[in-house]
Amino acid sequence: GEEVLLVLTHSRLKGREAVLGTFGGWHTHLDILSALVEGKRPEGRFWDRHMQWEKRYEDLLSDG
């Protein structure tokens, strides 16, 4: 087909802050990659988006 599945594994994260920062960072970077592959300009500023993702992951991890 014309689609690709990318599986990213990041292990040995120590502590909640490392997990939140890493999850937020990877999600932001992969959003940028996805936009570029689709021929689009990535939305927003990197750190603004990163902080939004970090907050979303913090909320997700707090619920579980």
Backbone as CSV, one residue per row, in Angstrom:
resi,resn,N_x,N_y,N_z,CA_x,CA_y,CA_z,C_x,C_y,C_z
1,GLY,0.814,-1.186,0.000,0.000,0.000,0.000,0.856,1.246,0.000
2,GLU,0.205,2.327,0.278,0.886,3.614,0.297,1.090,4.156,1.700
3,GLU,0.830,3.329,2.694,0.985,3.772,4.073,2.087,2.988,4.763
4,VAL,2.626,3.586,5.811,3.700,2.966,6.578,3.312,2.994,8.050
5,LEU,3.608,1.927,8.754,3.415,1.876,10.193,4.784,2.025,10.842
6,LEU,4.939,3.051,11.646,6.176,3.284,12.374,5.933,2.927,13.836
7,VAL,6.766,2.056,14.365,6.671,1.679,15.768,7.915,2.229,16.461
8,LEU,7.706,3.037,17.479,8.797,3.651,18.210,8.820,3.089,19.621
9,THR,9.976,2.612,20.022,10.131,2.093,21.377,11.246,2.869,22.059
10,HIS,10.939,3.464,23.188,11.925,4.197,23.975,11.868,3.594,25.372
11,SER,12.951,2.984,25.801,12.928,2.273,27.076,13.888,2.905,28.084
12,ARG,13.795,2.398,29.296,14.661,2.793,30.403,14.487,4.252,30.812
13,LEU,13.261,4.704,30.779,12.967,6.055,31.251,12.861,6.020,32.763
14,LYS,13.535,6.930,33.420,13.573,6.931,34.885,12.793,8.109,35.431
15,GLY,11.687,7.810,36.036,10.901,8.833,36.696,9.804,9.407,35.830
16,ARG,8.800,9.920,36.516,7.612,10.468,35.852,7.951,11.647,34.931
17,GLU,8.802,12.547,35.383,9.154,13.721,34.574,9.840,13.303,33.273
18,ALA,10.710,12.317,33.344,11.377,11.821,32.136,10.366,11.208,31.179
19,VAL,9.420,10.463,31.717,8.385,9.836,30.893,7.544,10.915,30.211
20,LEU,7.068,11.886,30.965,6.214,12.934,30.393,6.952,13.738,29.329
21,GLY,8.188,14.120,29.627,8.971,14.894,28.661,9.279,14.107,27.398
22,THR,9.596,12.832,27.564,9.920,11.989,26.415,8.682,11.732,25.567
23,PHE,7.565,11.388,26.215,6.329,11.164,25.463,5.929,12.419,24.697
24,GLY,5.960,13.555,25.391,5.597,14.821,24.741,6.529,15.163,23.591
25,GLY,7.816,14.923,23.800,8.800,15.216,22.759,8.635,14.344,21.533
26,TRP,8.506,13.038,21.760,8.335,12.141,20.613,7.047,12.445,19.865
27,HIS,5.978,12.700,20.594,4.706,12.982,19.932,4.823,14.247,19.078
28,THR,5.478,15.263,19.610,5.667,16.506,18.862,6.516,16.270,17.616
29,HIS,7.624,15.570,17.770,8.501,15.287,16.624,7.781,14.464,15.557
30,LEU,7.005,13.480,15.990,6.292,12.640,15.022,5.155,13.403,14.337
31,ASP,4.527,14.345,15.037,3.539,15.215,14.383,4.194,16.033,13.274
32,ILE,5.379,16.546,13.559,6.124,17.328,12.560,6.482,16.445,11.371
33,LEU,7.010,15.260,11.640,7.366,14.322,10.570,6.154,13.983,9.718
34,SER,5.038,13.698,10.354,3.818,13.348,9.630,3.368,14.493,8.718
35,ALA,3.398,15.707,9.235,3.006,16.867,8.418,3.926,17.003,7.208
36,LEU,5.216,16.887,7.413,6.170,17.033,6.312,5.999,15.943,5.258
37,VAL,5.763,14.715,5.692,5.550,13.601,4.759,4.302,13.854,3.915
38,GLU,3.296,14.474,4.527,2.056,14.788,3.813,2.157,16.073,2.992
39,GLY,3.334,16.696,2.985,3.539,17.913,2.203,2.931,19.154,2.844
40,LYS,2.695,19.079,4.148,2.100,20.203,4.875,3.155,20.886,5.737
41,ARG,2.831,22.096,6.141,3.695,22.799,7.081,3.262,22.421,8.496
42,PRO,4.214,22.037,9.357,3.851,21.701,10.738,3.184,22.890,11.430
43,GLU,2.166,22.594,12.230,1.416,23.637,12.915,2.088,24.051,14.217
44,GLY,1.981,25.322,14.538,2.397,25.820,15.839,3.891,25.814,16.078
45,ARG,4.238,26.286,17.257,5.635,26.322,17.670,5.959,25.050,18.437
46,PHE,7.168,24.554,18.242,7.566,23.277,18.818,7.288,23.207,20.308
47,TRP,7.801,24.132,21.094,7.688,24.028,22.551,6.257,24.200,23.032
48,ASP,5.471,25.006,22.328,4.052,25.127,22.691,3.350,23.788,22.513
49,ARG,3.598,23.147,21.378,2.984,21.843,21.108,3.504,20.788,22.084
50,HIS,4.798,20.826,22.356,5.401,19.876,23.283,4.727,19.977,24.649
51,MET,4.550,21.172,25.145,3.929,21.352,26.458,2.470,20.881,26.456
52,GLN,1.777,21.084,25.333,0.393,20.587,25.226,0.364,19.069,25.315
53,TRP,1.270,18.399,24.597,1.324,16.938,24.634,1.730,16.446,26.012
54,GLU,2.695,17.121,26.619,3.129,16.715,27.951,1.957,16.770,28.933
55,LYS,1.169,17.821,28.853,-0.004,17.964,29.722,-1.014,16.852,29.447
56,ARG,-1.247,16.553,28.154,-2.201,15.487,27.813,-1.744,14.140,28.364
57,TYR,-0.458,13.854,28.254,0.063,12.598,28.801,-0.014,12.595,30.323
58,GLU,0.240,13.723,30.947,0.115,13.807,32.394,-1.314,13.489,32.820
59,ASP,-2.279,14.041,32.100,-3.691,13.757,32.393,-4.012,12.275,32.183
60,LEU,-3.520,11.704,31.092,-3.769,10.280,30.807,-3.187,9.376,31.886
61,LEU,-1.970,9.667,32.302,-1.306,8.831,33.298,-1.938,9.008,34.682
62,SER,-2.485,10.156,34.948,-3.134,10.404,36.233,-4.447,9.662,36.348
63,ASP,-5.127,9.483,35.201,-6.431,8.794,35.198,-6.286,7.291,35.408
64,GLY,-5.142,6.751,35.041,-4.995,5.301,35.085,-4.365,4.845,36.325
